[in-house]
Amino acid sequence: MLQAIGLTSNRRRTRPPAVDDLTFEARPGHVTALLGDPGSGRTTALRLMLSLEQGRGVTYFRGRPLNRIAHPAREVGALLGDVPGNPSRTARGQLRMLCAASGVPASRADELLDVVGLTGLGQQRLGTLSLGMDRRLGLASALLADPHTLLLDEPATGLSPRDNSWLFGLLRAHAAHGGTVLYTTGDPKEAARTADRVVTLEGGRLVADQAAADFARTRLRPRVAVRTPQALRLGSLLGKEARAGRRSVEVVPEGGNRLSVYGSTCAEVGDTAFRHGVLLHQLADEIGDMGPRATSVPAPVSGLTPAPQPATSGAQEPQANAEPDPAPEPAPSPATALPIPAAITTATPAATETISPAAPASSAATTTPAAAATSVAGAARATAAATSESRSAAGHARAAAPVPPVRPRPLRSPLRPLRYELSRTFGTRTTLVAVAVVLGVSAALAALLARGGATPLPVALAAWPDLLPLPPAAFGAGLLGAYAFGDEFRYPALAASRGTSPRKLGLLLAKLAVSAGLALVLAAVTAVVNFLLLRFLYGAQSVHLFPDSTAKAVSWAALCVGCAWAGLLGAGVFRVTTAGLAAVLAVPVAVAPAVQHLLTGPAARSMAGIPGRLRELVWLKLPGETDQWLLSAMRVLAQPVGVALVLSLPALLCAYLLTSLRRKARW
């Protein structure tokens, strides 16, 4: 069961909060619709439940808040808008990446593609998917870990009738297996047709919490939509005939040449128009929305009443060539009478009066039996229509393929973040393209630097001319590191889909490990490619082992890894790839010159003798080679860029940890 208690969003300057003290529940085995106009707080309510937006209140998922659930993906599956994935990633790659994050086998991706009907489209890029395919993929993402609760934000928006029926059939099947389904919508007819319970919002506050049958009976009314250039004349004629026949008919002008006729049928309106020579442009049955609140209207004049204010602008779905409504049923007893919708006009030969639910009982008792029977029959017809459509949706649910259960796996594993990061890194061509560009630029620069013969071989192998602040390989490693977190915040597959945040220690360690591995591979491949290229272009005598080659290699690898981590942490702190690149370039451009000024100043001292003092400090007998390794390490750290990286990385890491502690992150 989902229980939302006191959900309230933060106040927006001079405007009231989007959600204000919202309390309701969604029961297991039922489909619950969160209904409201645009701006009523539907989406904000879902984001508050998933801790994606700051506010007050708490949401319990089967008795536990989200931040106390050890495995959120197996409790809650969410679909908020389009699939938040990189457009160049394939549908199968997106699901496999989320499988790694959820701790489920990668084969689960193929199972869900088959369930949602995308079996043959696994290799299609996300950017090329149609709206219906995107919704199917989003639902597959929400169902990956077989969650108990589904939260969906307007899942049927823009879908074709076929995709709409399939979607709600699958949701109904999930509820039939004991799951909880909560979705938002702005269409009251869709809510009455597809949900078991309807929770209505207005201005961020709860207006009604009703069963679907009660919602359809009290809010939806059948009517005849008429479009004619003689709207006023036809309305007057319909009112006169209703009074003559002692029938309850309400004619509402909708503006321009449109009329809404309540209490009549297409056949009766068409006959009246034909007998009096009135031209009709449209004649169709509709279900009219009475809005979230019933309000009284003034007494009509000549059978015409003012147009009611609808709750949603798009609440009309014409059903052309519909069958005439059945004959009015006998009026029930007063004890069991159905609620009469607002603004039902009773036409009699003597007078015309309007009955409102808010009117006193004595006033309602003066209504003629025929008028009450027709009013109750109209409400009953709306309920019957909603019940029929609900049964149709249930038929689609029975036809929907069941979601296969997930094979049990350990809830926590240190390899989960690593699997996710590897899948994210190599799931697109960005990494391979960046590596190819870095190798090409490095090879060109190495060939130009070694052509004159005056450039030292280590500088030529690194392809680092004096004009560049960093060699291409180090800059490429920083770019890949910055992209690791920049892509996470640009396409928030974790945060939007599962109520989790990428700011988590396990994910940070995985990204540090993968970015360091990529940097080491890039540094080694760059040096090897440049070595072979120079050997091929200028002969074997142009390349040879140089003294202190081990220290140079370690310095080269440390530079690439440090740049990768600087880009990673910079993008993680500021949530954008360009900020990570700025952090990488700031090390040699801003920090390194300041460090060099301090190291070469008049107060600079030599650090000779550190190995001997270290031996005295630790009281251990170290092997003789230790001194050489320590001196090599100190030479690497004594470089201005090395010192700048040593100073910059802890500062970025502290900034990252401080920003992470402010969020309720959970891996």
Steps between C-alpha positions, in 0.01 A plus 500: 500500500613853423418759766571869437471708818516879509692549175582870466746653255715799582335838459582677170570866592163679485308199368353224718665155500423275205389225741346591835436242774411214264399176673361192326577133445522262205408143583666185366307320231346827380577760235480850648479814286629836624277742309541873461537791263843614377663676794297312762813335643471148356862470383635681805319250722674208327838670526444560872421131544828407327705757698588675175368833628546673832197529725323370808300189564577132467400218267492142622544213258361195679574664833852633427619838368710491186827592672461202735454245222815299436420443133275782369487363144328183621237697687426796271509532123444845352437650158517880500464621142731373228777247555794702642768327294776606266344524150795311350452201733305198378181383668663174608809686623283735707321212669821306562656807658201530734517126568852551633380788719208295632703187567302274264643276227565656160267243342213682671530769232408258221210362706352846550551595135288198412234591757458857373506399133844637402669168427625598155593856596768435759777647283307817414635827643294680762500817293319324215219344705144618448291621792324165535829308492650741752209441739541123462872526572432723799255248640757225445753709697252539785428125508863380484535409867138374525391779739189484712398863437487683166494882483430642155460863395242534220605175330231517230570854375529503120451126458285343232182316611674166444803594711268651760303176534821296521647728766204489736459130436853441626440726801181310577691171476763631743227596746330162455820334626485700824696808393417863567458736204478880527493716188417864429263624234310812404214317323208412732351256248829313479514483880143366523570247223835360613531549879342330800531813712532868406678757720418853380733796557431869456754768582729246664236387752284190522148556366355150485604138554238275341448161347490514121128418487412778744727740311333423168151531648555834672730681257441374146176567311396382154409776254442570131752731331342717230667740260266720294498857365153543660599405855268740684196405290561127541548541877170682527321233296644221715388680817144548369467134399639386837241709685224374274602138556570548873858377458814610687729650236784746558644702212836665568659737246874425477597814309480577130279253319522210746239360737510228766166330554456299823210257549438438129632278220648552155179368342275746687724801427535398135120463459440845648757658271356323193141602571593867532758514220805563723836416337728278709879479465558255787281265699675257737470337842758607761577459867518842663720579800326685781827607662639409842234701684126527447379859488154646466407709199228764455161401373501459120309718260315341207660164563857632477748489790847652525787277402657319798872549557667168412791369705700395198509653158539175314223302665285443192521185294221498240344168415334549166208286384439372852187302581212689668496491876269242660167600641502671838497264796257537792617738766637329812373570843630811676711287735689338214489775240821567312661844535370741237777694320511877525298729274230253384218707357142374533272624222124509575210683332468729797855588583863408458716441807854383575573235761847501661641242742563783743127593503287413808305177506168685490599670176606174341175337604304729268658343191257313279535119491582502130778755551654304788478178302675656203772651724569169672492320167765738365727429792434128468588514129833666586574229755405226255725651232794522739439143619487373142826675411658370823405147401658562160821606671484192718476291186822657376655425838419133468665500159817672627804280546597452866832641614739214585636508857862586570731220608628574852846653525696658786354841582838669541822432316808716441488398133159659438627859463798374301276306260281804459790735429659264247165462323448876496853573376506255212128514417552790259762585241612814684783323682641334188471821297681701770781241519537495122520881482759513780718237330481682166591840645778351714651318203499816287660709774761231576602484134537879482694527826746224411559632148755762606694261722541754781196391702573250782356157435271498811343826384452363149342177626261700720428741209522795738626818333565809708201681352247256650414501872446123490586219259206365295494171692466673837234736366314202347513316834357810669226520236398138557500557876285812468263321265453222757311731737382754242311228313351383831341836571410580139315170454399410859412136446559419867329796667189521282437128469562370846490773758875467553775752447834461322665675797591186694830367630473164322437665167780751561752222566387316187538813289843571647613145423363496144633848416843408640503182294406690186767761570770234546397321182491828309844602631656162413340477156601858417864438595514169308335645188731802501806275555409278205418799281834671569685174444320459167552860384853577620658158553600294801785736593251780574338308788696345783474445871568816692638526853251491787235355269309341790453830680392666176245225435359528852482879466320465165246254639443711813438810290232327291329345803508832690341685208231232471413529868503880490250498213287237674477686831455838335203374299362326809509818706354735237283241314618588152773369269643842416565566870707182512703612198550840665634325811743301285633810324515701823769266637779591249372851420423641846622268776829377350650851443426594860659180625803553277542850638501362852741217418754722323484794738794618712376307803498164320687220677632164389323182609812285471538234767132414529558122461745498794268705722214270403699198615555664837131584529352157427773296678480241225776340300409587141669343196763704316282554191249690711713813495502507121122457478439768759725743319323428172162559663622825654628619163156435350327690780751781481385591149272806498213319329538206739482725803204683348314170455586391854350824631200513265373144537442509879326836465266364231438183699405698810266718296338190351449338840353821645246530218419129528419521870228755426300249293319183598707289268468123501668251270 
